Amino acid sequence: MKQLKLTGFVIFFFFLTESLTLPTQPQDVDDVRITQKFIDDNIGYITIIAFAQYIQEASFEEVEMLVKAMTEYRDKCLADRTLPECSKLANEVLLENICAMEGLPQKYNFSHCCRKVDFERRLCFFHNKKADIGLLPPLPTLDPEEKCQTYKNNRESFLNNYVYEVSRRNPFVFAPTLLTVAARFEEMTKTCCEEQEKANCFQTKAEPFIYYLKALSSYQKNACRALMKFGRQILQSINIAILSQKFPKIGFKQLTSLLEDVSSKYDGCCEGDVVQCIRGRSKVMSHICSKQDSISSKIKDCCEKKIPERGECIIYSNKDDRPNDLSLREAKFIESDNVCEKRDADQANFMAEFLYEYSRRHPELSTPELLRIAKVYKDLLKECCNMENPPECYRHAESRFNETTEKSLKIVQRECEHFQNLGKDDLKYHYLINLTKLVPQLSTEELTFLGKEMVMALTTCCTLSEEFACVDNLVDLVLGELCGINENRNINPAVDHCCKTNFAFRRSCFESLEADKTYVPPSTSQGLFTFHADLCQAHNEELQRKKDRFLVNLVKLKPELAGEEVWSLLADFTNVVEKCCKAQEPEACFKEESPKLAAKSQAA
């Protein structure tokens, strides 16, 4: 396999969205040719990502077999593109090869997908992806010295294996994101293997791009969830809000044109069609830098930079300055006498323009809040346009908008008060308890992950001047993780209702939920109160994970316990660990103390 060529891939954040970067003057180059060359040069990595995401349980050796088949296909078509098989879509060929691997469909239970064709087959493979990666073995870890030696001895196999392990643990992340992470991983490996303190170097340098991967994963899943569960219109609205805030000087017609490229790329990306995802994305960056004068004054210097500096520059560019002639509000949507007539002439375009105008005037609001305002306005017009005097009705729209934002603001303020009052660890326990009572059907791993994500959102945002937008955006992504992206989801009816009824208002829907009354806890403690001396060997981070798991499993076992009782039992667990790890015979101590804690939980 050729060296991974990632100079063309950088991330362009429209609120954590990315695109394929092309040369500085896209109008002067053959974009299709350049994109195709990238695909041809990196067919091995692209194949690994697609296969590992579709069939997460597949072994690395099985993935390598498919890489060989796809590389042979690439070579055949490079030699003669007129061959009949070379006219097929790349993802179609990939899925055909997966289905043709002897015994594989039966081994990993996807034979039913192979019996389908075209879109139905692609959708079946998509729904075969599993968000809960508990089915996979633990991620292999190597000693830093061993890692560096492996990289030195066989760079290609080392990177292939890394791409494989990361891809199957992130089945919904878009391929360009995984390729970027792989490139950063190699850069980190090169740097750290030259250092004396290798372990410290790996740990320090890994944190930023692990966070980067998690953030992009959350956003991409949220966008695809919006597309697949609510349709293209919701995804279009999300993109309108994001782009209008970042580029407030862009004209509505220019935005509409850009949106065609931005929105269409999600078809391939969300289905897992890696090649189509790459091709669709290449158009977006090309579009932006070819029309930069009418889009943003902040990216001119960025678009003149060389690859990859140009993309990084655009990522971190600030929101464009608000145009001087932009009024504080757009009167034509509230004060005009013919609002209803304009709406009726083309409702989709009318509502899109309203969202555009409102978003570019309100950079302080979150994307979910802008969608809520649009929904409030749409419902208001539905009501007003059936009255005798519609203008008198919709002229009060601003007060409705302000009321909606005030409600959202109070939710954020309450969450940031928790952050200020509880401290990081207690804040996490607060959310672990609440989330487990809300969705006890989720796995322990998922619940601990969601709790940590809530804490990260509040820790990141609650000290910022743009607190409201930051918290609302990030917590909305956590709720998106909770709701899940595909059909392989086990959620109770109340939560399912919030996830599916209204995308914009799901936050307030969740706020009104109480503990799930339909949940039937396990009949036995399943070893929850059985502790051993290995707890004393656990490092702080590992001990914290065990503590989090104990708390979640305790609430799963005893959902009727009040919050105070759960906190008390968690404190007892901590005391038992401290006491027994100081004892001369830790195992004997645990054997004596564990039944006492179990008895206390029964009495609670």
C-alpha positions as CSV (number, residue, x, y, z in Angstrom):
1,M,0.0,0.0,0.0
2,K,1.3,3.4,-0.8
3,Q,2.1,6.0,1.8
4,L,-1.0,7.6,3.3
5,K,-1.2,11.0,1.4
6,L,-3.1,13.3,3.7
7,T,-1.9,16.7,2.5
8,G,-5.2,17.2,0.8
9,F,-7.2,16.5,4.0
10,V,-7.9,19.1,6.7
11,I,-10.9,19.9,8.7
12,F,-13.1,22.8,8.1
13,F,-15.3,23.5,11.1
14,F,-18.8,24.8,10.4
15,F,-19.4,23.7,14.0
16,L,-17.2,20.7,13.7
17,T,-17.8,19.8,10.0
18,E,-15.0,19.0,7.6
19,S,-14.2,18.9,3.9
20,L,-11.6,17.8,1.5
21,T,-9.1,20.6,0.8
22,L,-7.9,21.2,-2.8
23,P,-5.2,23.4,-4.3
24,T,-5.3,27.2,-3.8
25,Q,-7.0,28.0,-7.1
26,P,-9.6,25.3,-7.5
27,Q,-11.0,27.0,-10.7
28,D,-7.6,26.3,-12.4
29,V,-7.4,22.6,-11.6
30,D,-9.2,19.5,-12.5
31,D,-10.9,18.8,-9.2
32,V,-12.3,15.5,-10.3
33,R,-8.9,14.3,-11.4
34,I,-7.2,15.3,-8.2
35,T,-9.8,13.8,-6.0
36,Q,-9.8,10.5,-8.1
37,K,-6.0,10.4,-7.8
38,F,-6.2,10.7,-4.0
39,I,-8.7,7.9,-3.9
40,D,-6.6,5.7,-6.2
41,D,-3.4,6.4,-4.1
42,N,-5.2,5.6,-0.8
43,I,-7.5,2.7,-1.8
44,G,-6.0,0.5,0.9
45,Y,-6.7,2.9,3.8
46,I,-10.2,3.7,2.3
47,T,-11.0,0.0,2.1
48,I,-9.8,-0.6,5.7
49,I,-12.0,2.2,7.0
50,A,-15.1,1.1,5.1
51,F,-14.8,-2.6,5.9
52,A,-13.9,-2.1,9.6
53,Q,-16.9,0.3,10.0
54,Y,-19.4,-2.0,8.2
55,I,-18.2,-5.3,9.8
56,Q,-16.7,-4.3,13.1
57,E,-16.1,-7.8,14.3
58,A,-14.0,-8.8,11.3
59,S,-10.3,-9.6,12.0
60,F,-7.4,-7.6,10.7
61,E,-6.4,-10.5,8.5
62,E,-9.9,-10.6,6.9
63,V,-9.6,-6.8,6.3
64,E,-6.2,-7.3,4.6
65,M,-7.8,-9.9,2.3
66,L,-10.3,-7.3,1.1
67,V,-7.6,-4.7,0.8
68,K,-5.8,-7.0,-1.6
69,A,-9.0,-7.6,-3.7
70,M,-9.7,-3.8,-3.9
71,T,-6.1,-3.0,-4.8
72,E,-6.3,-5.5,-7.6
73,Y,-9.5,-3.9,-8.8
74,R,-7.9,-0.5,-8.7
75,D,-4.9,-1.6,-10.7
76,K,-7.2,-3.3,-13.3
77,C,-9.2,-0.2,-13.7
78,L,-6.2,2.1,-13.9
79,A,-4.9,0.0,-16.7
80,D,-8.3,0.1,-18.6
81,R,-11.2,2.2,-17.3
82,T,-13.4,1.0,-20.2
83,L,-13.8,-2.4,-18.6
84,P,-17.5,-3.0,-17.6
85,E,-16.7,-3.6,-13.9
86,C,-14.9,-0.2,-13.8
87,S,-18.2,1.6,-14.5
88,K,-19.6,0.5,-11.1
89,L,-19.7,2.8,-8.1
90,A,-16.8,2.1,-5.8
91,N,-19.0,1.4,-2.8
92,E,-21.0,-1.1,-4.8
93,V,-17.8,-3.0,-5.7
94,L,-16.7,-2.9,-2.1
95,L,-19.9,-4.4,-0.8
96,E,-19.9,-7.0,-3.6
97,N,-16.4,-8.0,-2.5
98,I,-17.4,-8.2,1.2
99,C,-20.4,-10.4,0.3
100,A,-18.2,-12.6,-1.9
101,M,-15.7,-13.4,0.9
102,E,-16.2,-17.1,1.6
103,G,-18.1,-17.7,4.9
104,L,-17.9,-14.1,6.1
105,P,-21.6,-13.2,5.7
106,Q,-22.6,-16.2,7.8
107,K,-19.8,-15.8,10.3
108,Y,-20.7,-12.2,11.1
109,N,-24.5,-12.4,10.4
110,F,-24.9,-10.0,7.5
111,S,-26.1,-12.5,4.8
112,H,-29.5,-10.7,4.8
113,C,-27.7,-7.5,3.6
114,C,-26.0,-9.4,0.8
115,R,-29.4,-10.5,-0.5
116,K,-30.4,-6.9,-1.0
117,V,-29.3,-4.6,-3.8
118,D,-28.5,-0.9,-4.4
119,F,-29.8,1.5,-1.8
120,E,-31.5,-1.2,0.3
121,R,-28.2,-3.1,0.6
122,R,-26.3,0.1,1.6
123,L,-28.9,0.9,4.2
124,C,-28.8,-2.6,5.5
125,F,-25.1,-2.4,6.0
126,F,-25.5,1.0,7.6
127,H,-28.0,-0.4,10.1
128,N,-25.6,-3.3,10.8
129,K,-23.2,-0.8,12.4
130,K,-23.1,-1.0,16.2
131,A,-22.6,2.1,18.3
132,D,-22.0,0.0,21.5
133,I,-18.4,-1.3,21.0
134,G,-18.5,-3.5,24.1
135,L,-18.6,-6.4,21.7
136,L,-15.0,-5.7,20.7
137,P,-11.9,-6.8,22.6
138,P,-10.0,-4.1,24.5
139,L,-8.0,-1.8,22.4
140,P,-4.5,-3.3,22.2
141,T,-1.9,-1.2,24.0
142,L,1.9,-1.4,23.4
143,D,4.7,-0.2,25.6
144,P,6.1,3.0,24.0
145,E,9.4,1.4,23.2
146,E,7.6,-1.6,21.6
147,K,5.3,0.8,19.7
148,C,8.3,2.7,18.3
149,Q,10.1,-0.5,17.3
150,T,7.0,-1.9,15.6
151,Y,6.6,1.4,13.6
152,K,10.3,1.3,12.6
153,N,10.2,-2.4,11.6
154,N,7.0,-2.2,9.5
155,R,5.5,1.2,9.2
156,E,2.8,0.1,6.7
157,S,1.4,-2.7,8.8
158,F,1.6,-0.6,12.0
159,L,-0.5,2.2,10.4
160,N,-2.9,-0.2,8.7
161,N,-3.6,-1.8,12.1
162,Y,-4.1,1.6,13.8
163,V,-6.6,2.7,11.1
164,Y,-8.4,-0.6,11.5
165,E,-8.7,-0.4,15.3
166,V,-9.8,3.2,15.3
167,S,-12.3,2.7,12.4
168,R,-14.2,-0.2,13.9
169,R,-14.5,1.6,17.2
170,N,-15.9,4.7,15.5
171,P,-18.3,3.2,12.9
172,F,-20.1,6.4,12.1
173,V,-17.1,8.8,11.8
174,F,-16.6,10.1,8.2
175,A,-13.5,8.7,6.5
176,P,-11.6,12.0,6.0
177,T,-11.8,12.5,9.8
178,L,-10.2,9.1,10.4
179,L,-7.6,9.7,7.7
180,T,-6.7,13.0,9.4
181,V,-6.5,11.2,12.8
182,A,-4.2,8.6,11.3
183,A,-1.9,11.3,9.9
184,R,-1.7,13.0,13.2
185,F,-1.0,9.6,14.9
186,E,1.9,9.1,12.6
187,E,3.3,12.6,13.2
188,M,3.0,11.9,16.9
189,T,4.7,8.6,16.6
190,K,7.6,10.1,14.6
191,T,8.1,12.8,17.2
192,C,7.7,10.8,20.3
193,C,9.9,8.0,19.2
194,E,12.7,10.5,19.1
195,E,12.1,11.6,22.7
196,Q,13.6,10.0,25.8
197,E,10.4,10.4,27.8
198,K,8.3,8.5,25.2
199,A,5.4,7.6,27.4
200,N,4.8,11.2,28.5
201,C,5.1,12.5,25.0
202,F,2.5,10.0,23.7
203,Q,0.1,10.8,26.5
204,T,0.5,14.6,26.0
205,K,0.2,14.6,22.3
206,A,-2.6,12.1,22.0
207,E,-5.1,14.0,24.1
208,P,-5.9,16.8,21.6
209,F,-6.6,14.6,18.6
210,I,-8.6,12.1,20.7
211,Y,-10.8,14.9,21.8
212,Y,-10.9,16.1,18.2
213,L,-12.1,12.6,17.1
214,K,-14.7,12.5,19.8
215,A,-16.0,16.0,18.9
216,L,-16.3,15.3,15.2
217,S,-17.8,11.9,15.9
218,S,-20.6,13.5,17.9
219,Y,-21.3,16.1,15.4
220,Q,-21.3,13.8,12.4
221,K,-23.6,11.3,14.1
222,N,-25.9,14.1,15.0
223,A,-26.0,15.4,11.4
224,C,-26.6,12.0,10.0
225,R,-29.2,11.3,12.7
226,A,-31.0,14.5,11.7
227,L,-30.9,13.4,8.0
228,M,-32.1,9.9,8.5
229,K,-34.7,10.3,11.2
230,F,-36.0,13.8,10.3
231,G,-35.2,14.2,6.6
232,R,-33.2,16.5,4.5
233,Q,-35.0,19.6,5.5
234,I,-33.8,19.5,9.1
235,L,-30.2,18.9,8.0
236,Q,-30.6,21.9,5.6
237,S,-31.8,24.0,8.5
238,I,-28.8,23.0,10.6
239,N,-26.4,24.0,7.8
240,I,-28.3,27.3,7.2
241,A,-27.9,28.3,10.9
242,I,-24.2,27.4,11.1
243,L,-23.1,29.0,7.8
244,S,-25.2,32.1,8.3
245,Q,-23.5,32.7,11.7
246,K,-20.0,32.1,10.5
247,F,-20.4,34.0,7.2
248,P,-23.0,36.8,7.9
249,K,-22.1,38.7,4.8
250,I,-22.9,35.9,2.4
251,G,-26.0,36.6,0.3
252,F,-29.0,34.3,0.5
253,K,-28.7,33.1,-3.1
254,Q,-25.0,32.4,-2.6
255,L,-25.8,30.5,0.6
256,T,-28.4,28.4,-1.2
257,S,-25.9,27.5,-3.9
258,L,-23.3,26.5,-1.2
259,L,-25.9,24.5,0.7
260,E,-26.4,22.3,-2.4
261,D,-22.8,21.1,-2.1
262,V,-22.7,21.0,1.7
263,S,-26.0,19.1,2.1
264,S,-25.5,16.6,-0.8
265,K,-22.2,15.4,0.7
266,Y,-24.0,13.9,3.6
267,D,-25.8,11.3,1.4
268,G,-22.6,9.4,0.8
269,C,-20.9,10.2,4.1
270,C,-23.9,9.1,6.3
271,E,-24.4,5.9,4.3
272,G,-20.7,5.0,4.8
273,D,-19.9,5.4,1.1
274,V,-16.3,6.5,1.7
275,V,-15.5,7.3,-1.9
276,Q,-18.6,9.3,-2.6
277,C,-18.1,11.1,0.7
278,I,-14.6,12.2,-0.4
279,R,-15.9,13.4,-3.8
280,G,-18.8,15.3,-2.3
281,R,-16.6,17.0,0.2
282,S,-14.0,18.1,-2.4
283,K,-16.7,20.3,-4.0
284,V,-17.4,22.2,-0.8
285,M,-13.9,23.6,-0.1
286,S,-13.5,24.3,-3.8
287,H,-16.7,26.3,-3.8
288,I,-15.8,28.3,-0.7
289,C,-12.3,29.4,-1.8
290,S,-13.5,30.1,-5.4
291,K,-16.2,32.5,-4.0
292,Q,-14.4,33.8,-1.0
293,D,-15.0,37.5,-1.7
294,S,-18.7,37.1,-1.5
295,I,-18.6,34.6,1.4
296,S,-16.2,36.0,4.1
297,S,-13.5,38.7,4.5
298,K,-11.8,36.4,7.1
299,I,-10.7,33.6,4.7
300,K,-9.0,35.6,1.9
301,D,-5.5,35.1,3.4
302,C,-6.4,31.5,4.3
303,C,-7.3,30.6,0.7
304,E,-3.9,32.0,-0.5
305,K,-1.9,29.7,1.8
306,K,-0.5,26.4,0.7
307,I,-1.9,23.0,1.6
308,P,-2.4,22.1,4.4
309,E,-2.0,25.5,6.1
310,R,-5.0,26.9,4.2
311,G,-7.5,24.5,5.8
312,E,-6.1,24.9,9.3
313,C,-6.3,28.7,8.8
314,I,-10.0,28.5,7.8
315,I,-10.8,26.1,10.7
316,Y,-9.6,28.6,13.2
317,S,-10.8,31.8,11.5
318,N,-13.3,33.8,13.5
319,K,-16.8,34.4,12.5
320,D,-16.9,37.1,9.9
321,D,-17.7,40.6,11.0
322,R,-21.3,41.6,10.9
323,P,-22.0,43.8,7.8
324,N,-22.4,47.5,8.7
325,D,-25.7,47.8,6.8
326,L,-27.2,44.8,8.6
327,S,-30.1,46.0,10.7
328,L,-30.7,44.5,14.2
329,R,-33.8,42.7,12.9
330,E,-35.3,41.9,9.5
331,A,-38.6,43.8,9.4
332,K,-40.0,42.1,6.3
333,F,-40.7,38.9,8.4
334,I,-42.6,40.7,11.1
335,E,-43.8,44.1,10.0
336,S,-44.7,43.5,6.3
337,D,-48.4,43.2,5.5
338,N,-47.9,40.4,2.9
339,V,-45.9,37.9,5.0
340,C,-48.6,35.2,4.6
341,E,-48.7,35.6,0.8
342,K,-44.9,35.3,0.6
343,R,-44.9,32.3,2.8
344,D,-47.7,30.6,0.7
345,A,-45.8,31.2,-2.5
346,D,-42.8,29.1,-1.5
347,Q,-42.9,28.0,2.2
348,A,-39.6,26.1,2.2
349,N,-37.6,29.0,0.6
350,F,-39.4,31.5,2.8
351,M,-38.6,29.7,6.0
352,A,-35.0,29.1,4.9
353,E,-34.5,32.8,4.3
354,F,-36.0,33.6,7.7
355,L,-33.6,31.3,9.4
356,Y,-30.7,32.8,7.4
357,E,-31.6,36.3,8.3
358,Y,-32.2,35.5,12.0
359,S,-29.0,33.4,12.3
360,R,-26.7,36.0,10.9
361,R,-28.1,38.6,13.2
362,H,-27.7,36.4,16.3
363,P,-24.2,35.0,16.5
364,E,-24.7,34.6,20.3
365,L,-27.3,31.9,19.9
366,S,-26.8,28.1,19.6
367,T,-27.7,26.1,16.5
368,P,-30.5,24.3,18.4
369,E,-31.9,27.6,19.6
370,L,-32.0,29.0,16.1
371,L,-33.9,25.9,15.0
372,R,-36.3,26.4,17.9
373,I,-36.9,30.1,16.9
374,A,-37.6,29.0,13.3
375,K,-40.1,26.4,14.6
376,V,-41.8,29.0,16.8
377,Y,-42.1,31.4,13.8
378,K,-43.4,28.7,11.5
379,D,-46.1,27.7,14.1
380,L,-47.0,31.3,14.7
381,L,-47.6,32.0,11.0
382,K,-49.7,28.9,10.8
383,E,-51.9,30.4,13.5
384,C,-51.8,34.0,12.3
385,C,-52.4,33.4,8.6
386,N,-55.8,31.9,9.4
387,M,-56.9,35.0,11.3
388,E,-58.8,38.0,9.9
389,N,-55.9,40.3,10.7
390,P,-52.6,38.3,10.3
391,P,-50.2,41.3,10.6
392,E,-51.6,42.3,14.0
393,C,-50.9,38.7,15.1
394,Y,-47.4,38.1,13.8
395,R,-46.1,41.6,14.8
396,H,-45.7,40.1,18.3
397,A,-43.2,37.4,17.0
398,E,-40.2,39.0,18.7
399,S,-41.8,38.5,22.2
400,R,-42.4,34.8,21.3
401,F,-38.7,34.5,20.2
402,N,-37.5,36.1,23.4
403,E,-39.7,33.9,25.5
404,T,-38.3,30.8,23.8
405,T,-34.7,31.9,24.3
406,E,-35.4,32.8,28.0
407,K,-36.6,29.2,28.6
408,S,-33.5,27.7,27.0
409,L,-31.3,30.2,28.9
410,K,-32.7,29.1,32.2
411,I,-31.9,25.4,31.5
412,V,-28.3,26.3,30.7
413,Q,-28.0,28.5,33.8
414,R,-29.3,25.7,36.0
415,E,-26.7,23.3,34.5
416,C,-23.9,25.8,35.0
417,E,-25.0,26.2,38.6
418,H,-24.5,22.5,39.1
419,F,-21.0,22.9,37.6
420,Q,-20.2,25.7,40.0
421,N,-21.7,24.1,43.1
422,L,-20.7,20.4,42.8
423,G,-17.2,20.2,41.4
424,K,-16.1,17.9,38.6
425,D,-16.4,14.5,40.3
426,D,-19.7,15.1,42.1
427,L,-21.1,16.7,38.9
428,K,-20.3,13.5,37.0
429,Y,-22.0,11.4,39.7
430,H,-25.0,13.7,39.5
431,Y,-25.4,13.0,35.8
432,L,-24.5,9.3,36.0
433,I,-27.4,8.9,38.5
434,N,-29.9,11.0,36.5
435,L,-29.0,9.4,33.2
436,T,-29.2,5.9,34.5
437,K,-32.6,6.5,36.0
438,L,-33.7,8.0,32.7
439,V,-32.3,5.4,30.4
440,P,-31.4,2.3,32.5
441,Q,-31.7,0.2,29.3
442,L,-28.4,1.5,27.9
443,S,-25.2,-0.3,28.6
444,T,-23.0,0.7,31.5
445,E,-20.3,1.7,29.1
446,E,-22.6,4.1,27.2
447,L,-24.0,5.6,30.4
448,T,-20.5,6.3,31.8
449,F,-19.5,7.8,28.5
450,L,-22.6,10.1,28.4
451,G,-22.0,11.2,32.0
452,K,-18.4,12.2,31.1
453,E,-19.5,14.0,28.0
454,M,-22.0,16.1,30.0
455,V,-19.2,17.0,32.5
456,M,-16.9,17.9,29.6
457,A,-19.5,20.1,28.0
458,L,-20.1,22.1,31.2
459,T,-16.4,22.2,32.1
460,T,-15.6,23.5,28.7
461,C,-18.4,26.1,28.4
462,C,-19.6,27.4,31.8
463,T,-16.7,29.8,32.3
464,L,-16.9,31.3,28.8
465,S,-18.6,34.6,27.8
466,E,-20.5,32.7,25.1
467,E,-21.7,30.2,27.8
468,F,-25.2,29.8,26.4
469,A,-24.4,28.8,22.8
470,C,-21.5,26.6,23.9
471,V,-23.5,24.6,26.5
472,D,-26.6,24.3,24.4
473,N,-24.6,23.1,21.3
474,L,-22.5,20.6,23.2
475,V,-25.3,19.2,25.4
476,D,-27.4,18.8,22.3
477,L,-24.7,16.6,20.9
478,V,-24.7,14.5,24.1
479,L,-28.5,14.0,23.7
480,G,-27.8,13.0,20.1
481,E,-25.4,10.3,21.4
482,L,-28.1,9.1,23.8
483,C,-30.7,8.9,21.0
484,G,-28.4,6.9,18.8
485,I,-28.1,7.0,15.0
486,N,-29.4,3.7,13.7
487,E,-32.2,1.2,14.4
488,N,-30.1,-1.0,16.8
489,R,-31.2,1.0,19.8
490,N,-33.0,-0.1,23.0
491,I,-34.6,3.0,24.6
492,N,-37.8,3.3,26.7
493,P,-41.0,4.8,25.2
494,A,-40.6,8.2,27.0
495,V,-37.0,8.7,25.8
496,D,-37.9,7.4,22.3
497,H,-40.6,10.1,22.1
498,C,-38.2,12.9,22.9
499,C,-35.7,11.5,20.4
500,K,-38.1,11.2,17.5
501,T,-40.8,13.8,17.9
502,N,-39.1,17.2,17.4
503,F,-35.4,17.7,16.7
504,A,-35.3,21.3,17.8
505,F,-37.1,20.9,21.1
506,R,-35.8,17.6,22.2
507,R,-33.7,19.4,24.9
508,S,-36.8,20.7,26.7
509,C,-38.5,17.4,26.2
510,F,-35.7,15.6,28.1
511,E,-35.9,18.2,30.8
512,S,-39.5,17.2,31.6
513,L,-38.7,13.4,31.8
514,E,-38.6,11.5,35.1
515,A,-37.1,8.1,36.0
516,D,-38.3,5.3,33.7
517,K,-41.2,3.6,35.4
518,T,-41.3,0.7,32.9
519,Y,-37.8,-0.5,33.7
520,V,-37.5,-4.0,35.3
521,P,-34.2,-4.2,37.2
522,P,-32.2,-7.5,37.2
523,S,-33.3,-10.0,39.8
524,T,-29.8,-10.5,41.2
525,S,-26.9,-8.2,42.0
526,Q,-24.7,-10.0,39.4
527,G,-21.6,-9.6,41.4
528,L,-22.0,-5.9,42.0
529,F,-21.0,-6.2,45.7
530,T,-18.2,-8.7,45.2
531,F,-14.8,-6.9,45.5
532,H,-11.3,-8.2,45.3
533,A,-7.8,-7.1,46.1
534,D,-7.1,-6.2,42.4
535,L,-8.9,-2.9,43.2
536,C,-5.8,-1.9,45.2
537,Q,-3.6,-2.3,42.2
538,A,-5.8,-0.1,40.0
539,H,-4.3,3.2,39.1
540,N,-6.3,6.3,39.9
541,E,-7.9,6.5,36.4
542,E,-8.8,2.8,36.4
543,L,-10.2,3.0,40.0
544,Q,-12.3,6.0,38.9
545,R,-13.7,3.9,36.0
546,K,-14.6,1.1,38.4
547,K,-16.3,3.6,40.8
548,D,-18.3,5.0,37.9
549,R,-19.4,1.5,36.8
550,F,-20.3,0.6,40.4
551,L,-22.5,3.7,40.6
552,V,-24.3,3.1,37.3
553,N,-24.8,-0.6,38.0
554,L,-26.1,0.2,41.5
555,V,-28.8,2.5,40.1
556,K,-29.6,-0.1,37.5
557,L,-30.1,-2.7,40.3
558,K,-31.9,-0.3,42.6
559,P,-33.6,2.4,40.5
560,E,-36.0,3.2,43.3
561,L,-33.2,4.5,45.5
562,A,-33.4,8.3,46.2
563,G,-30.4,10.3,45.1
564,E,-29.2,10.8,48.7
565,E,-29.2,7.0,49.2
566,V,-27.2,6.4,46.1
567,W,-24.6,9.0,47.2
568,S,-24.4,7.3,50.6
569,L,-23.7,3.9,49.1
570,L,-21.1,5.3,46.7
571,A,-19.3,6.9,49.7
572,D,-19.5,3.5,51.5
573,F,-17.9,1.8,48.5
574,T,-15.1,4.4,48.5
575,N,-14.5,3.8,52.2
576,V,-14.5,0.1,51.8
577,V,-11.8,0.3,49.1
578,E,-9.7,2.7,51.2
579,K,-10.0,0.6,54.3
580,C,-9.3,-2.8,52.7
581,C,-6.4,-1.5,50.6
582,K,-4.7,-0.4,53.8
583,A,-5.4,-3.7,55.6
584,Q,-2.7,-6.4,55.9
585,E,-4.9,-8.9,54.1
586,P,-6.9,-6.9,51.5
587,E,-8.7,-9.9,50.1
588,A,-9.9,-11.0,53.5
589,C,-11.0,-7.5,54.3
590,F,-13.0,-7.3,51.0
591,K,-14.6,-10.7,51.8
592,E,-15.8,-9.3,55.1
593,E,-16.9,-5.9,54.1
594,S,-18.6,-6.6,50.8
595,P,-21.6,-8.4,52.3
596,K,-22.1,-5.5,54.7
597,L,-22.4,-3.1,51.7
598,A,-24.8,-5.4,49.9
599,A,-27.0,-5.7,53.1
600,K,-27.1,-1.9,53.4
601,S,-28.2,-1.6,49.8
602,Q,-31.0,-4.1,50.4
603,A,-32.1,-2.1,53.5
604,A,-32.1,1.2,51.7
